[in-house]
């Protein structure tokens, strides 16, 4: 089991990738006071998190002032502590901050009934969440274009994906 981590208003909170288009690996990373935690996740999870946060921010009362991310790039070394299986978001009523929880993916072959998945908890301000949404949308959009037939990522050599081209 990996350890669990909690960051109250981290100094560094971002999503990023490593690798060329079509082979990128996505990460979520937070750091504060010399501690750095990186978790691996899927492109679709980054996109879904960004869209969910955008909708949540739109529904919360009062304006949300975008608080720029101090740094949008991943900090080296990029060494994930676990692969994300589930993401959750909650709103802290007292200060309207957002709590993001990334839970470790548990292998179906794991037969240990006492195994508890690790998690990473990040509490961020509404402004930081708004900046994250903008950055995450750009990150996801920077990938391969969608296949014009099925909507999946297209082949880098043409406008359609490999299954549709056949």
N, C-alpha and C positions, 0 to 999 in steps of 0.2 A: 504494500500500500504506500502511496505517496503521502506526504504530509498535507495538512490543510493550512490555508493562509488567509489572513484578513488584513485589509488595508483601509484605514479610515482616511478618506480624502488624500489619495496618493499624489505625490508630486508629479509622477509620470504615469500616464494611462493612455494606451494606444492599441491599435491593431496594425499589423504589418505582415509583409510577405517575404519569403526567401525563395529565389529561383526565377527562371524565365517564364513568360506567359505560356500557359498550357501545362506548366509543371510547378506552379507556385504552391508553396505550403503557407497556410495562414496561421497567424499567432495573435493572441491577446496578451498584453504585457503591462505590468504595473510595477512601480518602484517608489520607495519612500525610505529616507534615512539610511541609505546604503543597502537596503534589501531590494531584490529584484526577483519577480516571479513571472515566468512565461508559461502559457498553456497553448497547446496546439488545438486548432479547430478547423472546421470546413468553411469554404468560401460562403456557402449558403447560410451557415450560422452567423457569420459576420454580417451578411446582408439582412438577414431576418432580425438580428439584434438592432441594427441601425433603424430599420423601418418600425420596429416595435417601440423603440425609444422615441422616435419622431412622433408617432401617434400619441404616446403617453405624454410627451411634453406639450403637444397641442391641446390635450384635454385638461392639463393642470391649470388651476386658476392663476391669473397674473401673468405678466410677461416673463420670458426667459431671455436673459442677456447672455449671448454667446461668450464663453470664457475660453480664449484661445488655448490650444494645447501647447504646452511649453516646448514639446518635442513630439513630432509625429513619427519619426523613425524608430525602429526597434533598437534597443541598446544591446550590444554584444557583451557576453556571449548569449546567443539565442539557443537556450537549452530548455525545452519544455519539461515541466515537472509531471505533467500528465496530459492525456488527450481528453478533450471535453466531450461528454456525452449529452449533457443537458444544460440549458441556460435558464435562469429565472431572474425576474426583476420585481422589485417592490419599491414603494414610495414611503419614505419616512415622513409621517405627517407633521412632526414638530418643526422640521426645517426644510421640507420639500426636497431633500436629497434623495438620490436613487441608490438602491442597493442592488448590485448585480452579483449573482451567484453562478459560478461555473462549476459543474459537478463532473467528476471523473467518469469516463466511460468504463464500465465494468465488462470484462470479457465474459461471454456466455459460457465459456469452458471453465470458469473459475468455480470450483466446487466448495470453497470455503464459505460456510453459511454465516460466519462471523465477520466476514470482510465488509468493511464500511468504505464506500467510495470517498476519496478525498474531495475537498472543494476549495475554491478560492472565492473570497468575498471582497468586493470592491464597493466602497461607498463614495459616490461622486456627486458633485453639485449639478444642478440643472444646467448651468452654463457650460460645465465641462461635458455633460452629456450631449448638449447641442453641438459642440465642437466635434465630439466623437462621431456623431451622426454624419456630419458633413465629410469628415475624413474617411469614414468607413464606406460611404457611398462612392467616393472617388476611388478608393482602393478596389472595390468590387467592379466598378465600371472600367477600370484600367485593364481588365482581363480580356480574354478572347471575345469577339463579338458573338452574338447569338445566331444560331442557325436560322435562316429565314423560313425553313420548312417546319422544324419541330421546336425551336426555341432553346435547345441545348447548346452548349458552347460549340461554335463552328470550328472546323479544321483550320489551322493557321495558313493553309495553302489555298483556301477557297471560301465561298460564302455559305457553305452547308457543312454539317458534321459528317463524319465518315459513314455512319449507318444510312443517312439520307442520300449520300452520294452513290451508294451501291444500289 
